[in-house]
Amino acid sequence: MRRNLILFLILTGLLALTACDDTTDQSEEKPIIRPVLTLEVRPEIMRSTTFAGTIDARYKSVRAFQLLGRITQFNVTIGDIVTIGEMLAQLDPTTFDLAIRSSEAELDKAQSALRNAQNSEARTQGLVSKGVSSQAALDSAIVERKIAQAAVDQAKARLASAHEDRSYANLVSDINGVVTKKTAELGQTVNAGETVIEIAQTDPLEAIIDVPEETARALKPGMPFTVTLDADNTVSAQAHTREIAPEADAKTRTRRVRMTLDDANYAFRIGATIFATPHTEVKDGALRIPATAILRRGEKTFVWIVNETSQTVTSMIVSLAPSNDPDSVVVTAGLSIGDRVVIAGVHSLSENQTIRLEESVE
């Protein structure tokens, strides 16, 4: 009896140990399920973003005297409306007038010498025909006449140059526009080519805005905008993108966008502050995701792609573009629209890890 009791206890202990081993094996085989926060990858969209900017002229003319001189007359000031051919300023004409009179005197002298040479040639020609003078004397008279003719031509050229210089003493407008800048004053001596006045053509006008690098990549030439005047938001005009700067500013990292106003009225003046809004949503070719989705291994960057059918994750190498936003990154390669990526808890996952979708960010 006692022997049977001992055998029963031994068998009961063995069965209990076996059950514990089975339970341990089952618990070890059960996969760890990690809860994660995910995001579906979509194209970046600029939704009715408004950018501040200014109105400027598309065409500007910088006017300068072509000769050294002292300004004795200024006919315009900043803000004046000017037309083609209107005189803006004038240099002291005294020097130029003296040069003209000197050239005229030289021309008179040269013409007198030419007449004498022509008469001498004619007399020598008559004497040669009578046999009184030699052919050598005639040849010499011909040479003298040609020299005198060359002197006349040279004097005429100097006189024409003096008149041209005199015309340069008058600075005239070459476009219809408004004076936006004066860099010289009455009585000042200016060098040849030194800027004196800047004129802006009032038609067409442009709106100029500076946009972030990522936004600039989404814009295309011809894209329509609505431009609203800051001083009066009831005044607006339509515009289309004309030019997008190919490079970002070294300091601000923004790119300049110029758009031509299609139907601007008198309220839009050069220098006025405006707000420009695109007509439609703008989709960018790049994909933006939170910076928390990036996992770095050495020099490579990865994201976790979610397989929604199997509820597992796999790593994917991605390429990133430079971004000024510390909270997000722009993915240029490795992801496709519609992919779902993990954006929280990326360091606690492993390849083919089973996950539980706690929440999705739209």
Helices and strands as residue ranges (DSSP letters): H 2-29, E 34-40, E 43-46, E 51-57, E 60-64, E 69-74, E 81-82, E 87-91, H 94-130, H 135-168, E 170-172, E 177-182, E 189-190, E 195-201, E 205-212, H 213-218, E 224-229, E 236-244, E 254-261, E 273-278, E 282-290, G 291-293, E 295-297, E 300-307, E 312-317, E 319-321, E 328-333, E 340-344, G 346-348, E 353-361
